[in-house]
């Protein structure tokens, strides 16, 4: 029976991810294992689930139907696991937490240190991810997210409000303060078409000097003195940058802690939640200028 489920799950993953390689990555197996499981599923059900084309595997109508059935089976299995996880009173075993890397380095490492010292029998795994993992599929037990919407099927708690502001390296901040005609050059993101709107009325001559597609790169360029950057206040402060008054601080997306409603009451999750709440309550002033 387990073999049948493994085979159907391979069918589901190929349909969901569009290729054997991506399905193998999602399943944590190799390419040939996925191909073998699909062949076994087709033999078991005496039905061709995929057409083998030069461009890859294309699902037949029967393959689509098998994937839908496997999806329903996976949802039932996940639902049972979530229900059992929520009833788990043990402070031992695995616990997976996900959060953006910048929040981990600036605020959560101390939480994880305190948690592992207090609960050494818990096998804590931390996923540093900016993308939103699917808590309904148990990709993580608890998530700290920068989001205004925790999700309809999730239980959440807002940890802190945020603002963004303009930051610069200390030397550039001093030059902007002491030499009024210093050109204002921004470090922006690839989707920026102009400097931040909040700064344009006071600084219509400003230009974008560089654009990056990643916040870590923006931080590095700002630390190197290449220009002024807009970023969440906690990020600028943690990076040793100085806030510069070229724009007023602006509201930014809140930080939430969320989990599937069935998992929320589990002992391990509750213990981690308590430490996270305490940390962010202590650090309120690091996220806004008006806390």
N, C-alpha and C positions, 0 to 999 in steps of 0.2 A: 504493500500500500504506500509506504514512504517513497518507493521508487517511482510509482505512478505519479505522486504529487510532485516529486522533483522534476519529472519529465514535463508535466503540465506547466509547472512554474517556468521552465525554460521556454516553452511556447509563449507564455505570457510576456516574459521579459524581451523576447525578440520582437513581438508585436508592439510592446510599449516603447522600446528604445530604438527600434528600426534597423538593428544590425546584430550579427552574432558577436562582434567585438564588444559593443556597448552592453549587450546582454550579459556577456561573460564578466565584464567589469562589475556590473551591478550585482551579480551572483557571487563574485569572488572566486570564480573558477576560470579555467582556460577556454579558449575558443573551441577546441576539439571536443571538450566535455559538453558544451552546449549543443553542438552539432549531433553528438551521439545521443543525447537525451531527446532531442527532437525526433531523430530516427526511431528511437524506442517508442516514443509516444505515438508516432504514425503507425508503427507495427502493432502496438497494443490495441489501438482503436480502428485499425485497418482503414485509415483515411489519410489523405495527403493534406497536411496543414500548411505547407509552404511550397511555392514554385521556386526552384533553384534557377535563378537568372544570373547573367553575367554581372549585373549591378548588385546582386545580393539576394537575400531571401525575401520573397513577397508573399504575404499571407493570403491563403485562399479563403473563401467564405467559411469553410469548415474551421480553418485556423483562427479566424476572427471569433467564431462561436466558442472554440476551445479556450481562447484567451479570456472571453467574458466569463466563462464558467470558472476558470482558474482565478480570476479577479474576485469573484464572489466567494470562493473558497478561502482566498487569502484574507479577505476582509473579515470573514467569520473567525479565522484563526487569530488574526490580530486583535479582534474584539475580545476574544477569550483571554489573550495574553494581557491586554490592557486591564481587564477586569481583575484578573488575578494579581497583577502588579499593584493595583490600587489597594488590595487587601493585604499586601505584604507588610508585616510588622517588624521584619528583621532589619537590623542595621549591619547587613553584610551582603555580599554578592555584588553584581555589576550595577553601575549607575553611569549613564551617559548624559553629559551636559554640553550644550552648544551655545556659543556666543561669538560676537565679532572679535577678531584678534586684538583690535585696539582696546576694547573693554577688558579683555583678559589681561593684557599687559599692564593696564593702568589701574584696574580696580578689582579684578577677580582672583588674581594669583594669591593674594592674602586670604581670600575666602577659601580657596582650595587647600591652602596650607593648613588653616584652622580645621577644615573638615576632615582631612586625611589624618591629622593628629588625633582628633576626637573619635574618629570612626575608622580605625586601621583595617577592619575586616571588609570594608567596602572597596570594591575594585572600581575606582573612579577613572572614567575616560572622558576627555574634553575634546570636542571638535571645534576648532577655530574656523568658523564659517560665517561669511557675510550673507550667503544665500539662505533662504528660509527652508530648513529641513522639514520633512513631513512628520509631525509628531503623531498623526493618526496612524502612520505605518511603523511607529516605534523606531524611527531613525535616531531619535534622542528621547530621553525621559523628561528633560527640563531644558527650556531655552530662555536665554536672555536676548531680547530682540529690540532693535530700533524700529519701532512700528507704531502706528496709531490704531491698528486693528489687530487684536490678539487672535482673532479667528472664531467663527461661530461654534465650532466643536471643542474649543479649548477653554480652560479656566486660566485667568490671568490676573496679574496685579501690576498696576503702574508703579514703577520704582522711582522715577524722577522725570521732571520736565527738563527740556534742553533749549539752549540757544546756540546760534552760530555768531561768530564775530570775525573781524579781520586781524590776522597775526603776521608778525615779521620777526626775523632774527634780531637780537638785541642791538647790533650795530646799525642795521637799517632802520629800526624803530627810532633810535636816537637821531639819525640823520633826518628822518621825516619830521621829527619834532623840532630839531634845531635849525634846519635849513628849509624854510617854507617852500622854496621853488624846486625842491627835489622831485623829479618825475615819479609819478605813481605808476608802477608796473605790477601787473597782477600775474600770479601763477594760477591757472584755472584748469578746468576739466575739458576733455575733448568735445563735450556737447555744449560748452559755453560759446555764445556768439558775441558777447560783450561783457564788460566788467559787471559786477553785481549791481542791480538796479538801485539798491539802497545807497550806493556810493556815487552814483553818476551826477546827481545834481550839484554836489559839493566839489566833485572832481571830474568835470566833463572831458578833460584832456587825457585821462588815464587810458592805458592800453593794456591788452593782454600780451605778456612777453612769451609765456610758455603754456602749453596745454598738456595735461597728463590724463591717463585713463585709470589711475589708481591713487588712493589717498596716501599710501606709504610713500609713493614717489613725490606727491605734492609736499608732504611733510619734509622729506629730505631736501628738496629744492628750496623750501622756505628756510630751513636751518642753514643752508649754504649761502643765504643772503641774496638769492636770485630774484626775489620779489615778495609781494604781499599776497597772502592766501586767505580765503574764507574757509573756516572749518569749525566743527563743534568746539565749544569753549573748553570742554574737558580734554580734547585732543591737543589743542594749542598749548594749554598749560602743562600737560604731561610731557610735551615735546620740548619744553624749555623755551618756548617762543613768547614774545610780548604782544599783548593786544594793542593795536594802533587805532586811533580815533578817526579813521577814514570812512567809517559807516557806523550806524547804530547797531547794536546786537539785534539779531532777528530770531523769531521763534523757529524751533526746529523740532523734528519728530521726537516723540517721547521714547523713553526706555521702559520696556515691559518685561516681566517674567511670566512665562506661560508654560502650561503642560496640558496634556489631554486630561479631560475632567475625571476619567477613571483612574489615572495615575497620580493626580494631584495629592490625594491623602496618604500615599505610601510613606512609610517611615523614613526611608532614605531621602525621598524627594522633600518631605517636610523638614528634615534636618538641614538639607542644603538650602531650602527656601528661607529658613529663619536666618541663616548666616548672610545670605545675599541681601535680604531686606535690611538687616542691621547695618551692613556695609554702605548701602546706598543712602540710608537715612543719615548716616554720619557724614557722607560726602555730598550732600545736597548743594552746598555752595560751590562745588567744583564744576557744575554744569550750567550755571546761569550767573549773570552779573547781579541779579536782584534777589538771590536766595537769602 
